[in-house]
Amino acid sequence: MEKIYKVIIPPSAKESLKEIVDYIKLDSPSAAKSVRIKLLELAKSLSVSPERFSKEVFLKSLNGNYRSVVLWHYKIVYKVQENEVLILRFIHTSRDPEEIKKLDSL
C-alpha cells in the first residue's frame, strides 16, 4: 500500500499563487482560473509519491528533502517531511532563482 502524505499549503504559498493568478487575470480571467485549478491539482497530487519529482537545485545546500515540479512556466517548490508535503511557494520560472534561495528560511 502506498504511503499518503498530508499536503499543507500555508498562507505564504497561497499568497504566491494568488499573485500569479491575479497577474494572469489582467489578460485572461478564464486562463487565470484554469492555471489556479491545475496548479492546485498538481500540488494536491503530491500526497502520493512526492519524491517522483527532482530535488530543487537551488536548495540543495540545505538539510531537508526540497523538491520542485514545473507546470507550464510555474514551479511548485515543496519540502517532503515524514508524513507531510509542505508547499513552500508557487513561482514563475522566469523569476530570479535567488527568490527560491530565500525559501531556506522556512
C-alpha positions as CSV (number, residue, x, y, z in Angstrom):
1,M,0.0,0.0,0.0
2,E,1.3,3.4,-1.0
3,K,2.0,6.0,1.7
4,I,-0.3,9.0,1.7
5,Y,1.2,12.4,2.7
6,K,-0.8,15.3,4.0
7,V,-0.3,18.3,1.7
8,I,0.0,21.6,3.5
9,I,-0.3,24.9,1.6
10,P,0.5,27.6,4.2
11,P,-0.7,31.3,3.8
12,S,2.6,32.3,2.2
13,A,2.3,29.8,-0.6
14,K,-1.4,30.6,-1.1
15,E,-0.4,34.3,-1.5
16,S,2.3,33.4,-4.1
17,L,-0.4,31.5,-6.1
18,K,-2.8,34.4,-5.7
19,E,-0.1,36.8,-7.1
20,I,0.3,34.6,-10.2
21,V,-3.5,34.3,-10.7
22,D,-4.1,38.0,-10.3
23,Y,-1.4,38.8,-12.9
24,I,-2.8,36.4,-15.4
25,K,-6.3,37.7,-14.7
26,L,-5.3,41.0,-16.1
27,D,-5.2,39.5,-19.6
28,S,-7.5,36.5,-19.3
29,P,-9.8,35.7,-16.3
30,S,-10.6,32.3,-17.8
31,A,-6.9,31.4,-18.2
32,A,-6.2,32.6,-14.6
33,K,-8.9,30.2,-13.3
34,S,-7.5,27.3,-15.3
35,V,-3.9,27.9,-14.1
36,R,-5.1,28.1,-10.5
37,I,-7.0,24.9,-10.7
38,K,-4.2,23.0,-12.5
39,L,-1.5,24.2,-10.1
40,L,-3.6,23.3,-7.0
41,E,-4.4,19.8,-8.5
42,L,-0.7,19.2,-9.1
43,A,0.1,20.4,-5.5
44,K,-2.5,18.1,-4.1
45,S,-1.3,15.2,-6.2
46,L,1.9,15.3,-4.2
47,S,0.1,13.4,-1.4
48,V,1.2,10.3,-3.4
49,S,4.8,9.7,-4.3
50,P,6.0,13.3,-3.8
51,E,9.6,12.2,-4.4
52,R,8.8,11.4,-8.1
53,F,9.9,14.9,-8.9
54,S,13.5,16.1,-8.8
55,K,15.3,17.8,-6.0
56,E,15.3,21.6,-6.1
57,V,18.7,22.5,-7.3
58,F,18.7,26.0,-5.7
59,L,18.0,24.5,-2.2
60,K,20.4,21.5,-2.4
61,S,22.7,23.0,0.2
62,L,20.0,22.8,2.8
63,N,19.2,19.9,5.1
64,G,15.9,18.5,4.1
65,N,14.2,17.0,1.1
66,Y,13.4,20.0,-1.0
67,R,11.9,19.3,-4.4
68,S,10.0,21.1,-7.2
69,V,7.8,20.4,-10.2
70,V,7.1,22.7,-13.2
71,L,3.8,23.1,-15.0
72,W,3.9,25.4,-17.9
73,H,6.0,28.3,-16.6
74,Y,5.2,27.8,-13.0
75,K,7.3,26.0,-10.4
76,I,5.9,24.5,-7.2
77,V,8.7,24.3,-4.6
78,Y,8.0,22.0,-1.7
79,K,9.6,20.1,1.1
80,V,8.9,16.4,1.8
81,Q,8.7,15.6,5.5
82,E,7.9,12.5,7.4
83,N,4.2,12.4,6.8
84,E,3.7,15.8,5.1
85,V,4.4,17.7,2.0
86,L,4.8,21.4,2.7
87,I,4.3,23.6,-0.3
88,L,6.7,26.5,0.0
89,R,5.9,28.6,-3.0
90,F,4.5,28.9,-6.5
91,I,7.0,30.7,-8.6
92,H,7.1,31.8,-12.2
93,T,10.1,30.2,-13.8
94,S,11.3,33.5,-15.3
95,R,11.8,34.9,-11.8
96,D,15.3,35.2,-10.4
97,P,16.5,31.9,-8.9
98,E,17.5,34.0,-5.8
99,E,13.8,34.0,-5.0
100,I,14.0,30.3,-4.4
101,K,17.1,30.6,-2.3
102,K,15.2,32.9,0.1
103,L,12.9,29.9,0.9
104,D,15.7,28.5,3.1
105,S,14.3,30.5,6.0
106,L,11.2,28.3,6.0
